[in-house]
Amino acid sequence: MVDNLTLFDDDLMSLVFDRNNLATELLLKIILRKDDIEVVNVIGQKELENPLVTGRNIRLDILARDNTGRTYNVEVQRSNSGGDERRARFHSSMVDIRMLKAGQDFKELKESYIIFITKEDYFGCGLPIYTIHRHFEEIDRIFEDGSHIIYVARAEKSA
């Protein structure tokens, strides 16, 4: 039974990444193509409760923080239904809402990365990585709000 498990299985993924700063750091460095990430805290299967009594809660596959305060949420999805764009938006908002305390200035809101690793290419364009940023429609400029959403498609094995 264990022989058939992959990192797309929640149980195995949690065992590999929970409290494993080095493995999480390596994963983030590969996906983000950045060498300056130093993970200081990582939790697998972290539940975030919605502040609204009747609001929807979420369970994060991996929640990590680096030495600069940036937050990373990595979600592994077996099926494309789990990669919905609005789900990524919801995850982003649930992570962001916990970053500021009452009275803190909005400029103190750290960068956040929501990363969906999908078993199939969710967008179907044949790319291994899709990086999503908000931008101004009228001018050629990114809206620098510190929010990053990234989709990673599992690499297909060559025949």
N, C-alpha and C positions, 0 to 999 in steps of 0.2 A: 504494500500500500504506500509506503513512504517513497518507493522508487518512482511513483507516478506523480509526486508533488512537484510543483514549480513555484516560482515566486508570485504567480498569479493566484495561489492558494493563500487565503488570509492567515491560516495557522502557521504555515512555514514562513511566510513573509514577516509575521510578527516576531517569530523566534529569531530570525536573521537580523532584523533592524532594531528591535526594541532595546534601548539603552546601548546600542552599538554605534557610538559616535564615528568610529573610523569607517565602517561599512557605509553609513549614511553619507558621510563626507565624500567618500569615493563616488557614490552614486550621483550626488549633486554636482560634483566637479565634472563628471563625464557629461551629464545632461546639459549643464549650463555653460560648459567649456570655460570654466573659471578655475584658476589654481589657488585663489585667495580665500577659499571657504574653509573655515575652521568651526566645525560643529561642536557646541558645548553642551547640548541637551537634545535628546531624542526620545520620543515615546511612541510606541506602537499601539494601535487600536485605542486612541484617545477619543472619548465621547465629549462633544461640546453641546451644552444645553442652550437652547434658544432662550433669550431673556423674556420672551413673551410666554405667558403661561400655556397658551394653546399653540405655540410655535413649534416648528419642526426641528428636532435635534439631528445632529449628524455624528457619525463615528469616523474619525480620520484614520487612515491606514498608517501613515507616518506623520508625526508632527515634530519638527526640529527647529532649533534656534541656533544661530551662529554667534561668533564672538562680537559681531557688530550690532546684534539685535534683530537682524533680518529673520523672518519666519518662513518656514518651508512646510507645505502640506503636500505629501505625495500620495496619490490615489492610484491603485492598481485596479484596472477594470477588465474583467473577462469578456464582457459583451459590450457592444457599442451603445446599448441603451444607458449604460452607466457613465458615458462620456458626454452627456448632453451639455451644451454650452451654458445653459442657465444653471445647471448644477455647479459648474465651475464658478460662476458668478456668486452663487449662494455660499459656496465654500469660502470664497474670498471675503465675503461680508462677515461670515461667522468667525473667521480668523482675525480680521481687522478690528472687529468690535471689542476684542479683548486686549488690544494694545495700548489704549489710552485710559488713564484714570480721570476722574472728575477734576476739572481745572487745568489739565495739561493742554498745551498748545497743539493744534493740529500738525504743525511742522515737526513735532516729535514722533509722529506716526512713522514707524520704520517700514522698510520695503517688505513686501510679502510675495511669495512665489507659490502658486497653486499649480501642481504638476500632475497631469493625468497620464499614466502609462497604460496604453490600451493594447489589447491583444491583436486587434486589427487596426488598420489605418482608418480612424474615425472619419476623416474628411475625404478620404478616397483620392487624394492627389499624388500618392506615391512618395511622399516625403517622410523621412524618419522623425523629424521634429518640426512642430508648428509653434511659433512664438507669437503670442497675441498681446498687443498693446493698444491702448486707446490712442486716438489721434484726432487732431483738428481736421474737420472736413474741408474747410476753406483754405487752409494753408498746409504746406508739406512739413508738418512738425508733430512729434509725439507729445501727447499730454502726459507730463511727468508726474503722475500721482503715486508712483512707487508700487503700483499693483502690476504683477506679472502673471500671466497664465500661459502655461506651456503644455502641449500635448506631445507625447512620445509614442510612436507606433513601434510595436515589437518588430524587430528585424526578421524577415522571412529567411528560412534556411535555403541555401542554394541546393539545387538538385544534383 
